[in-house]
Amino acid sequence: MTSTPEMIPTGFIADSSLEMLANVLDPIVQIMVAISFTIASVIMIGGCFFFMIGNSEKEWQTIMNAG
C-alpha cells in the first residue's frame, strides 16, 4: 500500500485575503461612486446651460466629457 501526502490548500489564504480586502474597500468604493455621480450630474447640468445660451457644440462636448 502506498500512501499519498495530503495536499495543502494554498489557494485558501489568497482567497480569504482578497475577500477581506474587498470587504474593507467596498464602503470606500461606494462613496467614490456616489460622489462621482453627483459631480457628473452637476457638470451635465452646466452643459445644459451652454445649450440655453446657444452654444450647442460646447454643450455636447461637456456632456460627453462628463460621461
C-alpha positions in Angstrom: 0.0 0.0 0.0 1.3 3.4 -0.9 0.2 6.5 1.0 -0.1 9.9 -0.6 0.7 13.0 1.3 -2.2 15.3 2.0 -2.5 18.4 -0.2 -2.0 21.8 1.5 -4.7 24.2 0.3 -2.6 27.2 -0.7 -5.4 29.0 -2.5 -7.4 29.4 0.7 -5.1 32.0 2.1 -5.1 34.1 -1.1 -8.9 33.8 -1.5 -9.6 34.8 2.1 -7.1 37.7 1.8 -8.8 39.0 -1.4 -12.2 38.6 0.2 -11.1 40.5 3.3 -9.6 43.3 1.1 -12.8 43.5 -1.0 -14.9 43.8 2.2 -12.6 46.6 3.6 -12.6 48.6 0.3 -16.3 48.2 -0.5 -17.5 51.2 1.5 -14.8 53.4 0.0 -15.7 52.4 -3.5 -19.4 53.1 -2.8 -18.6 56.6 -1.5 -16.5 57.3 -4.6 -19.3 56.1 -6.9 -21.8 58.3 -5.1 -19.5 61.4 -5.3 -18.7 60.8 -9.0 -22.4 60.5 -9.9 -23.0 63.8 -8.2 -20.1 65.6 -9.8 -21.0 64.2 -13.3 -24.6 65.4 -12.8 -23.5 68.9 -12.0 -21.2 69.0 -15.0 -24.0 67.8 -17.3 -26.4 70.5 -15.9 -23.7 73.0 -16.6 -23.5 71.7 -20.2 -27.2 72.3 -20.5 -26.6 76.0 -19.7 -24.4 76.2 -22.7 -27.3 74.9 -24.8 -29.6 77.6 -23.4 -27.2 80.4 -24.3 -26.8 79.0 -27.9 -23.5 77.1 -27.7 -24.7 73.6 -28.5 -21.3 72.3 -29.7 -19.8 73.2 -26.3 -22.8 71.6 -24.6 -22.3 68.2 -26.3 -18.6 68.3 -25.7 -19.2 69.0 -22.0 -21.8 66.3 -21.6 -19.7 63.7 -23.4 -16.6 64.5 -21.2 -18.7 64.2 -18.1 -19.9 60.8 -19.2 
